[in-house]
Each structure stands twice: as structure tokens, then as C-alpha cells.
């Protein structure tokens, strides 16, 4: 029996304890998350028990998700001493502290702070639920996908859509895949967040069909995530056509490297896609037009810390980092993967050692794709929770280059001729 607590039965006082780890217990209908405090003392520093278990409450969750709660954190809290029944036969009683409130961290145990702690069960269960409901892959980005073409002229060697088309015999070879064909989707979503396109790109050959599809999707009250390795003239036309719908459209441009490595990228991995400088110029143009903008670096072909500084000031939403999915590689892709030594670029050691610099550069805009979180062996939970698990101190970058308020006529002098060309946007620093 906890005799020191028994002396305070029924009283509500201030207590102190050191956080050790999370745990779980069987609840009425499901498993519940708990946490343990050790070396519990009263307000005068007198030991009252060597440990106490508590239910995982909102106050503790907030401390955890803010990246503040670590093993060894010394907590101050208000608790009421209460009697409870324990034992397998429920024939014993003891004393506990119930309903802890006003919880705050007042110090730490340096020895324990070196230890790691598994995340609380609710975060792991959330990840399991994410996997069950399919909110990984493209579902991380949108409710549904929509495509109006079969095939993609970019011809990327790591393309998942090409591998799936081969698997389900929609195409028989690479040359057939890069020759785009028009297709008619069976279902047109309504009132959804739609990723368009997801298995092809917006090219000069498909532009008119894509504009027709965008118009149709907007007419059904959808919000659009337009994903592309962007061609300046194509996105320019889309911006002109739909500048009055900028609140319903977000562009997410795939930028996988830098100009310096452009030859390597085009020769090996993205042979017919636009060069990197054109993609960054297009990002700047869409940003200046007032659209929401984001960047995908999945898969990154150079260290993302080289790319982030080039794009961060033109991103209003998020920057996603993901690794190459080797299951999508054809034989040619595998040969390139091995020849170029890409294993090191996507190793757990590389990602973990570089994550602090990615986070420092991108700040609150940084997102890790499910491929990265799976590689690190951590649940798909907010980055501010991931960082403490990996012993990385959060350091969020909040600054943003101001975007001047502009009208359509400031960007486009007419419906046909842009006020700024691709070359001029490539010179914007």
C-alpha cells in the first residue's frame, strides 16, 4: 500500500513526477493509451510512490505533439488522492492520484533524456487506420484521382503508373506508354479534393483535353490539386484560363533535382520531362499569379537540401519528400539504380542524418511521404512528433517571401501574350 498517499486521501494537491514512457491497458471496448511517472513526490519534496500510471489525456498529448515530452521530463501537476480496488480478484485496495490537471514541464533528468520512447498507442493506431483506409500514396494528397489520358510522354524510368499499366496489360511496352492516348473516365467526382492528373502529365498534346477536364471538375464544385512536371507554356495557359478559380486550385510541381544535374536526370531518369530550370520558373509564375503552390520531391534524385532553398520562397503550402519506390522499376530502371549508386541516397542512415537540415530549411512546410516514414520505421504522424522520436530538435522556419497583390492583367497583358516569358522567370532570384 502507498502509505504516504493514504495520509492525503481525498486531498487535491501539487505533485511532481518524472515521465518514463507510454503504455497501454485493456479498456471496455478497445485498448487505451497510458503513461507512467516515476519518483513521484509531493509539493514539499517528500516521496509518495515510486511510480504511478495515468490515462493519456489531452494535456499530455499536446506536450507530446509539441515535441516537448521526452523520457526524463519532470512534470508538475495537480492531482487528487483517491482509493481504488486492484488485484486479479479485485480483493485489494490501494491509493492513486486521479484526474491530473495543469500539467507542465519544469525540468528534466539528463540521464533519462538520452533515452528514446515509443510513440503513444493512439498515434500508432492512427497510422494503422490510415493504412486500412488507404490514405497513403496519392491518397495522402487527395480524396480521388482523375485522368483524361493513357500513357505519359515524360517517360520517367521510375514511373509507378507505367509499371501498373504493364501489370494490367493496358500497354505492352515502353514505347506504347510514351505515346499518349485520350481516355474518358467513367466517373466524374463531385465535392471532392481531386488530384489531377495522377498517371500522366499536362503536355502540349494533352493540354486542351486537360483544360476541358479541369473546367468539368471545377463545375462540379471540386477543389483541384494539379500535379505536374510542369511545362511553362501549358501551366501558363491554365493560369490564364482559370485565374478566377485560384481559391479552388493548388499546383504541386515535381522538382527532383537541380540544373547542375539536369543532364544526369534527363539522360537517366526523366528523359522527356521538362528540365529543372523550366519547372522552377513555372513554380515562380504560378506563385506570382496568386495560386496556391507546393512542391513534390518524390523521388528526390539529389539531396533535397540542395533543392529546398531554390523553391521555398515560392511555395505557399507544402514541400513533400519521398524516396524512389524500387518496386516500380523496370529492368532498365534497375540497371540505372545500381549503376548510379542510388541505394545510398535512399538509405535509412542518409535520410535520418539529413532530416534535420531538411526540416530547418523547409520548416512548417515540410512533409514526409509515407515511403520515408516507412523507411524510418515510424508511424505516419505529424513531423513535430517524428522529430523527438528521432532525437531531432524542431526549428521551424516561418518566413515567407511576400507575394504582391496583383490582378490578372498585371501578369498577362492579353489572353495570348504573357507579360513575362519563360526566360524572364528563369532569371527571377
N, C-alpha and C positions, 0 to 999 in steps of 0.2 A: 504493500500500500504506500501511496505517496503521502507520507505523514505531514510534510511541510505544507502541501496543498490542502490537506484536510483541515489544517488550522485556519485556512482562509475560506472555508466552504461558504458559498453564496455571495462572496465579495467580488466586485469588479475592480481590478487594479491594472497598473502598468507592469508588463513583464518584458524580459529580453531573452532571445534565443538565437542560436546560430543555424542558418539554413544548411542542410546537408544534401538532400536530393528529393526527387519526386517519387511517388509510389502509386499504388492502386489498391482498390478494395472492391469487393462484390457488393453492388448496390441492389436495390429492389428489382430493377429491370435491366440494368446494364452495369458495366464496370465504371467505377468512379475514380477520378484522379485525387491523390492526396499528396501531402508533403510533410517532411519531418524536420523538426527543430531539435537540436541537441543542446546540452548545457543550459537549460532554462533557469533563469534567475528572476527574483522579484526586484522591485524598484530600489531596494537597498543593497542589492548585490548578493543576496543570500540564495544559494542553490535550492531549487524546489523539486527538480527532477532531472534525470539525465537525458530524457527525450520525451517528445510529445508529437503525435500525429494530428494533422489538421486537414479539413477538406480544402480543396483547391478553389479559392474564391476569386472574385473579380480583382480585388486589390493585389493579390499575388500574381495573377495573370498579367495585369498591367505592368508590374515591375519586371516580370519575365520578358514580355514582349518589347519593353523599352530597352532591353539589354542590360539591365542593372542587377538582376538577381543571379548570383553565382554561388556555387558551394563556398561556404566560409563567410557569406554576408551575415552581419549581425543585425537582427531585426528588433525594433521596439514596437510593441503592440499593446492594446487594451484587451483584456480577457476576463471572463467570469469563471470562477472556480465552481465546478459542478460535479455531482456524483454520477457515476454510470455503472452499469452492470457489464461484466466481462466474463470470459471463460467459455469453453466449449459447451458446457452445460448451463451457462448463464446463471451460475450459482455463486459468483464472486462480485464484489463491487470495489471500485477504486475512485480516484478523483482525477479530473482533467480540467483543461482550460477550454471553454467553449466560446463561440462567436467572436473570434479575434477581429478587431477593427483598428482603424487609424494606424495601419502598418507602415512603417518606414525603415529605411536602411540607415543605420547610424555608424557603421564601421565594418571591419572585415577581419577575418583570421587569415594572415598572409600564407600560412602553410596550406590551408584548405583551398584558398583561391587558385592554387595551381592545378587543382583537380578539375576534371570535366564532369558534366552532368547530362544525362539523357533528357531530352525534352519531355514536357508533361504529356500524359496519355491523350489528352484532348487534341493536341497538335498532331500526334501520330494517327489518331482515329480520323482526324480531318483529312490527312493525307490518304488514308485507306479509302475514305469516302470519295475523295477526288478521283482515285483510280477506278473505283466501282462505277462512278457516274460518267467516266470518260473525259473529265476535264483536264486532260493532258494533251500534248501535241498541239494541234491547231485549236483544240477546244479551250486551251488556256487563253486564247485571244478573242474568240467569238462564239456565239451560240450555234451558228450554222455556217457552212461554206457554200459558195456559189461559183460556178464556172460556166463559161459560154464557148470554150474551145477545147479540143482534144489535142494534146501534144504541146510542146513548148520549144520555140526556136532558140532559146538560150543554150540548150544542150549541156546543162551542168552535169558533171560526172558523178555527183553525189545525190542526184535528184531522187527523192522518195516516190514522186508521182510516176516517174518513168519505170521504176522497179515494180510498182504496183500494177501499172499498165501491162508490163511484161507478164507478171504473175497471172493476171486475169485475162490474158490474151486479147487485150484491147489493141495492142500493137505487137508486131513480131520482131522489130529490130530498131536500133538507134536512129537510123536514117528516116524511118517512118515517123518516129516520135518528134523529130525536129521540124517536120513539115506539118504545120498546124492545120486543123480542120475545124470548121464550125460545128457546134453541137447545141442541142436545145434541152435545157434542164427540165426535168419532169415537174418539179415543184418550185414555186416561187414563194420564198418566205415573206412573212408579214410581221411587223412589230418586233423585229429581232435585231441583234447585233450580227452583221453579216461580214464574213471575211471574203473579199473578192479581189482577185481570183486566188485560188489555193493550189491549183495544179497546172497553171500556165501563167504567162506574163502578158503585159499590155505592150504589144508591138505595133509597128506600122501596119502590118497585115491584119491585126485583130482590133485595131483602135476603134473603128466605127461600131463594130459589134459590142465592144466593151462599153462604149459610151451609151449605146442603146440599153445595155444591161444595167448600167448604173442608174439611168433615168427610170427604168422599170422598178428597180429595188427601192429607190427613193420615193417613188409614187405610192409604195405600199408601207410607208412610214417606218422603214428600216434605218438604222444607223450603220454606216459602212466603214470597214477597215480595209482600205485599198492597199494591197501588199504587192510590191514590185521591186525588181532590179531596174530602176526607172530609166527610161529614155526621155530626155529633156522635152523633145517636141511632143511626145504623147502626153506626158503629165501636164505640160503647158496648156494643151488643148482641153484637157479635163478640168484644169483650174479655171479656164475661161468659161467653159460651159456651165460649171456648177459652183461658181464663186458665191452665189446667193445661198448655197446649201453647206457652207463651210462648217456650220454647227452640227451637221449630220455626218461629216466625213472626216476620217483620220487617215493620213498616209503613213504607211510603215515601209520604209525603204531598206532593202537588204544591202548592207555595206560590209564586205567581208575582208577587206584589205586596204592597202594604200597605193598611191600612184607608183611608188618606187618598186612595188612588187607586182605591178599590173601585168607585165609580160608573163610572169610565172602563173598568175591567176588565170589569164586568158588562155595561155598555151596548155595548161594542165587541167584546170577545174571548171572554168566558166568560159568556154571557147567562143561563144557567140553572144554573150551578155554585154551590156554597155560597160565601158571602162569605169574605174572607180571615180575619177575626177568628174565624169558626167553625172554620176549618181549623187555625189556630194553637192554639185551645182544645182541639181534638181531639188534636193532637200532644201537648199537655201531659197530657191524660188518659191516652193510651196509654203515655206515658213513666212516669207515676205507677203504672200498673198493672203495670209490670215488663216490658213488651215491648221488643224492640229497635226503635229508631226511626231513620228517616232522612228526608231532605227532597230533593225534586227541584225545581229552578228551571229546568225546560226546558219552554217558553221563559220566561225572565225577562221581565217586562213593565215593570219598573223596574230601576234599578241594584241588583244583588244585595247591594252593601254596605249598603243600607238594610234588607234582609230578614234577613241573617245574624244580626245582634245580637238579633233578636226570637225566633230559633229555636234558636240554637247550644246553649243550656244544656239543651235538651230532646231533643237528638239524641245517640244513643249510638253510631251507626255513621258515616254519611257524608252529605255535602251535595253534590249534583250540580248543576252549572251548565251549561246548554246554550242555544243560540240557536234562534230560530224557523226552521223549515225552510220556506222560501218555496215550495218545490215542492208543499207540501200545501195551499196557499191556494186557495180558490175565488175567483171574481170578486169577491164581496163582501169576502172576506178581503184580496184585493189592494187594493181601494179603501180599506179601513181602514188597511192597511200604509202606503200612500202618504200618506194624509191625516194620519196621526199621526206621520209622520216617523220610522218605526221603523228605517230604514236606518242612521241614526247610532248607534242603540243596539246594533246587531249588526255594526258595522264592526270591522275588524281593529285600527284605532287605538284605539277605545273599549275593546275587550277587553284589549289589551296594556297600556294605561295604567291600567286598573282592577284587573288581575290581582294586583298586589302588595297592594292593600288587601283583596281577597277572601281571599288566602292568609293575611294577617295576622289577619283576623277569624275564619276557619274553621280555620286550622292544618292538622293532620293529617287532618281530616275532609273537606277539600276534594277534590272530584273534578271533572275537566273531561270533559264528554261528547265523543264523537268529533266532533260538529259544531264544537265550539270548537277542538279540536286541528287539525282540517282547516282551519278559518279561519286559524289562526296559521301553518299550513304546517309543523307539527312532528309527529313520529311520536307514536303513542299509547303513551307511555312514562310512568313514574312522575313525579308532579308535581315531586319533588325533583330530577329530571333536567331537566325542562322549564324550571324557573326559571333555572338558569345559562345555558341557551341564550338565554333572553330577557333576560339580564343583570339578574335579579331575585334579591336576596339572600334565602334562606329564613329565615323567622322563625316557627317553629311554636308554635301556641297549644295547650297541653296541658291546661289547667284544665277541669274539668267540674263542674257543679253536682251535689252528691251526691244520689243517689236513695235515699230512706229505704226500708229493707226493710219490705215490707207484705204482708199476706195479702189474699185476695180480699174478705173481709168488711170490711176497712178501706176499700175503695173502693166496694163495693156493699153496701148494707145488706140487700138482698134480691135475688132474681133479677130482680125487676121494677123496683125503685126504686133509682136511683143515690144514693150518699152525697153526690155533688157534681153540680150541674147545669151545663148549658152556660154559663149566666150566671156562675156562680161560677168556672168555669175561665177565662172571658174576663177575669176580674179578677186572675188569678194573674200576678204580675210575673215 
